[in-house]
Amino acid sequence: MTQQLPDRVRLPFVFDPRLLARDMESVARFDWIKHFVPQNYEGEWSVLPLRGKAGARHPVMMIYSDPTATAFEDTPMLQRCPYFRKVLETFACPLRSVRLMRLGPGSVIKEHTDLDLSVEGETARIHVPVTTNPGVEFYLNGSRVVLEAGSAWYLRLSDPHTVRNKSESDRVHMVIDATVNDWLRGLIEAAAREGTTTA
């Protein structure tokens, strides 16, 4: 019988926040692309694509995590980021889109759901915070999740979630959409059994 998973699981990886921030700075001079669903946020929510749909050249298509896409490729930005590439090599599963997502100071991602973004939906979204602070409040199913820089989390985002950046600095996460294979399912289930599901 398949284990019933919680809505949040901290994965057994710890990445170096200093190296994450260094790679982010190496691409931060590029134009961040405004998130294409403006009704879902207030303020500044923008994206840099590190991996996306193969052949995508329009900025919106480069940052869109297309659920119908079957082929994906790294962007030139990822080639500038050796530590990001090392982080992604940790995941022994097919990677779909990978993006840096920046929430500006005072900005809000309104409560919403992302359909099929769950282990059960066969595409898991993993968050790796690159830069954050205590003023960032992430709520999933009405309960806060504290995501520290360098940690890695599976979050079931087909459930309601919202984010508020109450600080005076950017919050940037690496957001990885991965196809669920036996390795990833086993990783998440093992972490859940070990109780690494709390904030």
C-alpha positions as CSV (number, residue, x, y, z in Angstrom):
1,M,0.0,0.0,0.0
2,T,1.3,3.5,-0.9
3,Q,2.2,5.6,2.1
4,Q,-0.1,8.6,2.7
5,L,2.3,11.5,2.5
6,P,2.1,14.8,4.5
7,D,1.8,18.1,2.6
8,R,5.4,19.0,3.5
9,V,8.5,17.0,3.8
10,R,12.0,18.3,4.5
11,L,14.4,16.3,2.3
12,P,17.8,15.0,3.6
13,F,19.9,17.5,1.8
14,V,21.8,20.6,3.0
15,F,23.2,22.9,0.4
16,D,25.7,25.7,1.0
17,P,23.7,29.0,1.2
18,R,26.9,31.0,0.4
19,L,27.5,29.1,-2.9
20,L,23.8,29.3,-3.7
21,A,23.9,33.0,-3.3
22,R,27.1,33.3,-5.4
23,D,25.5,31.5,-8.3
24,M,22.4,33.6,-8.0
25,E,24.5,36.8,-8.2
26,S,26.2,35.5,-11.3
27,V,22.9,35.6,-13.2
28,A,21.0,38.3,-11.3
29,R,22.1,40.9,-13.8
30,F,19.9,39.3,-16.4
31,D,16.3,40.6,-16.8
32,W,14.0,38.9,-14.4
33,I,10.7,38.0,-16.1
34,K,7.5,39.0,-14.4
35,H,5.4,36.1,-13.4
36,F,2.7,35.6,-16.1
37,V,-0.3,35.1,-13.7
38,P,-0.6,38.6,-12.2
39,Q,-3.9,37.8,-10.5
40,N,-2.0,35.5,-8.2
41,Y,0.2,38.1,-6.6
42,E,0.7,41.7,-5.4
43,G,4.0,43.5,-5.8
44,E,7.0,41.9,-7.5
45,W,7.2,38.2,-8.3
46,S,9.7,37.4,-11.0
47,V,11.5,34.5,-12.5
48,L,14.8,33.5,-14.2
49,P,14.6,30.2,-16.2
50,L,17.4,27.6,-15.5
51,R,15.7,24.7,-17.3
52,G,12.5,24.6,-19.3
53,K,10.6,23.3,-22.3
54,A,13.0,22.4,-25.1
55,G,13.0,25.0,-27.9
56,A,11.2,27.7,-25.9
57,R,12.6,31.1,-26.8
58,H,9.8,33.5,-25.7
59,P,10.4,34.7,-22.1
60,V,6.9,33.6,-20.9
61,M,7.4,30.1,-22.5
62,M,10.8,29.8,-20.9
63,I,9.5,30.3,-17.4
64,Y,6.2,28.4,-17.8
65,S,6.2,24.9,-16.3
66,D,4.3,23.3,-19.1
67,P,2.6,20.1,-17.9
68,T,2.1,18.9,-21.5
69,A,5.8,19.2,-22.4
70,T,7.8,16.0,-22.9
71,A,11.3,17.4,-23.7
72,F,13.3,19.8,-21.5
73,E,16.7,21.5,-21.7
74,D,19.0,23.7,-19.6
75,T,19.1,27.4,-20.4
76,P,22.4,29.3,-21.0
77,M,21.9,30.8,-17.5
78,L,22.3,27.5,-15.8
79,Q,25.7,27.0,-17.6
80,R,26.9,30.0,-15.6
81,C,26.0,28.4,-12.3
82,P,28.3,25.5,-11.3
83,Y,26.9,25.1,-7.8
84,F,23.3,25.1,-9.1
85,R,24.3,22.3,-11.5
86,K,25.8,20.4,-8.6
87,V,22.5,20.8,-6.6
88,L,20.5,19.5,-9.5
89,E,22.7,16.5,-10.0
90,T,21.7,15.4,-6.5
91,F,18.2,14.6,-7.8
92,A,18.2,11.1,-9.5
93,C,14.9,11.8,-11.3
94,P,13.9,13.5,-14.6
95,L,13.9,17.2,-14.1
96,R,11.3,19.3,-15.9
97,S,11.4,23.0,-15.3
98,V,13.9,24.7,-12.9
99,R,13.5,28.3,-12.1
100,L,14.8,31.0,-9.7
101,M,11.7,32.7,-8.3
102,R,12.1,36.1,-6.6
103,L,9.5,37.6,-4.3
104,G,10.3,41.3,-3.7
105,P,10.0,43.1,-0.4
106,G,6.5,43.7,0.7
107,S,5.1,41.4,-2.0
108,V,2.4,38.7,-1.6
109,I,1.7,35.5,-3.5
110,K,-2.1,35.2,-3.0
111,E,-3.5,31.9,-1.8
112,H,-3.9,29.5,-4.8
113,T,-3.4,25.9,-5.8
114,D,-1.2,24.4,-8.5
115,L,-3.0,21.5,-10.0
116,D,-1.2,18.2,-10.2
117,L,1.9,19.4,-8.3
118,S,2.1,16.5,-6.0
119,V,3.7,13.1,-5.7
120,E,0.2,11.7,-6.4
121,G,0.0,13.8,-9.6
122,E,3.4,12.4,-10.8
123,T,5.1,15.9,-10.7
124,A,6.7,17.0,-7.5
125,R,7.7,20.5,-6.8
126,I,10.9,20.9,-4.7
127,H,11.9,24.2,-3.1
128,V,15.5,25.1,-2.4
129,P,15.7,28.5,-0.7
130,V,18.6,30.5,-2.0
131,T,18.1,33.7,0.0
132,T,15.4,34.3,2.6
133,N,14.9,35.7,6.1
134,P,12.5,35.4,9.1
135,G,10.2,38.1,7.6
136,V,9.1,35.6,4.8
137,E,5.9,33.7,5.7
138,F,5.0,30.7,3.7
139,Y,1.7,29.0,4.5
140,L,0.5,25.7,3.2
141,N,-3.0,24.5,4.2
142,G,-3.1,27.4,6.6
143,S,0.0,26.2,8.5
144,R,3.4,28.0,8.3
145,V,6.4,26.3,6.8
146,V,9.8,27.9,7.7
147,L,12.1,27.3,4.8
148,E,15.8,28.0,5.6
149,A,18.4,28.9,3.0
150,G,20.1,25.7,1.8
151,S,17.4,23.4,2.8
152,A,15.3,21.3,0.4
153,W,11.6,20.6,0.7
154,Y,8.9,18.7,-1.1
155,L,5.7,20.7,-0.8
156,R,2.3,19.4,-2.0
157,L,1.3,22.6,-3.9
158,S,-1.9,21.2,-5.3
159,D,-3.1,22.3,-1.8
160,P,-3.8,25.9,-1.0
161,H,-0.7,28.0,-0.3
162,T,0.3,31.6,0.1
163,V,3.5,33.6,0.7
164,R,4.1,37.0,2.3
165,N,7.5,38.8,2.2
166,K,7.2,41.1,5.1
167,S,11.0,41.9,5.0
168,E,12.9,44.6,3.2
169,S,14.9,42.2,1.0
170,D,14.2,39.7,-1.8
171,R,13.3,36.1,-1.2
172,V,14.7,33.8,-3.9
173,H,14.0,30.1,-4.2
174,M,15.2,27.6,-6.7
175,V,12.0,25.8,-7.7
176,I,12.4,22.4,-9.2
177,D,9.6,20.5,-10.9
178,A,10.6,16.8,-11.1
179,T,8.9,13.8,-12.6
180,V,8.2,11.3,-9.8
181,N,10.1,8.1,-10.3
182,D,10.9,5.3,-7.8
183,W,14.0,7.2,-6.5
184,L,12.1,10.4,-5.7
185,R,9.1,8.7,-4.3
186,G,11.3,6.5,-2.1
187,L,13.3,9.6,-0.9
188,I,10.1,11.5,0.0
189,E,8.5,8.5,1.7
190,A,11.7,7.8,3.7
191,A,12.0,11.4,4.8
192,A,8.3,11.4,5.9
193,R,8.8,8.2,7.9
194,E,11.8,9.7,9.7
195,G,9.6,12.6,10.7
196,T,11.3,15.4,8.8
197,T,8.0,17.0,8.0
198,T,8.0,19.9,10.4
199,A,9.1,23.5,9.8
